[in-house]
Amino acid sequence: MKLKLYHARWSLCSQMVRVAMEEKGLSYESNLIKLCDQYSEGENLSPEYLAINPKGIVPSLDLDGEIVTESTNIIKKLNSLSGENDMDLWPADVDQEKLNVWVEDTTLTDGVPLGKTLGTAIPPFSLILINFMVKKYLSIFQAFKVFWKHPLRERGRFFLVMKFFNIQKPVAVRCHKVLAKSLIEIERNLENSGPYFLGKFSHIDINLMCCFHRLTDVKLDKILEIEELPNIKKYWELLKSRESYKKGILDFFGEKENGDIESVFGKKDSMHLEPLAKMIKNYKS
Ligand SMILES: N[C@@H](CCC(=O)N[C@@H](CS)C(=O)NCC(=O)O)C(=O)O
């Protein structure tokens, strides 16, 4: 059995799949794709890649010639394979409905408007970084090319607009409420189950690991350590201590990723930290 993964270094959905690969102990051939919003090459819009994934997005898995797309489907597929580790990411003895709903809500699901679920409320906090990369790496000509070529018309339009305008802050502010409410729900859930989201490690912990890591990128990770969320603090420590966190996420941060993140976010906490922390305090009291 041969696994070929098409993925990107800095991509939430790719991180989820890589962490799943590590958790299962599966080895794969890695095909890193230079995304059109992060590199002038825009390899996800090349005819070769579009033949694999007609939507022009990552990740995609080639399993002995069978193509699987969408991070949730890929992780489910990986879970049906046996790797070096005895790990079941979808245990039969945990609450199946909860697992389904939370996996769905922590994925960047197509068609779900930004900010509706936790999985679509976290990426807007990094729009400022995408905005920066589009401006830095794409020429005007390339931005128009992305606009014409991107199979997801809305994204093509979005990236083109980013070349000329800054569109970050208002979008992120809309997401405060969903992020705050989701963190409180996770906290309550951990209070009753723990140490992982549903007691034992499962697919949902992979998604939350990646979502929480994205909060680190955008300098919002202190929200995971506030006194109102003591169980989340412990849970996040536990997630970070897994080898899959290093191998599936941290090891893919190169000079470019770290440099761009530092240029945009610097070392200071995010301006969203305080309002978010206040909101959580208010909801909890
Ligand atoms: N629902 C998809 C979303 C995939 C997705 O949006 N991938 C992003 C990276 S996280 C991407 O390919 N962006 C590049 C682009 O849209 O051009 C999944 O879960 O796999």
The ligand as an ORCA input file, in Angstrom:
! r2SCAN-3c Opt
* xyz 0 1
  N     -12.706     21.416      3.357
  C     -11.335     21.287      2.927
  C     -10.664     22.648      2.971
  C      -9.318     22.631      2.312
  C      -8.710     24.020      2.242
  O      -9.413     25.035      2.265
  N      -7.380     24.053      2.131
  C      -6.664     25.307      2.108
  C      -5.460     25.212      3.028
  S      -5.991     24.892      4.707
  C      -6.146     25.563      0.686
  O      -5.905     24.643     -0.064
  N      -5.960     26.847      0.349
  C      -5.422     27.244     -0.905
  C      -6.397     27.883     -1.829
  O      -7.599     27.973     -1.496
  O      -5.988     28.309     -2.912
  C     -10.621     20.252      3.803
  O     -11.033     20.077      4.959
  O      -9.680     19.602      3.329
*
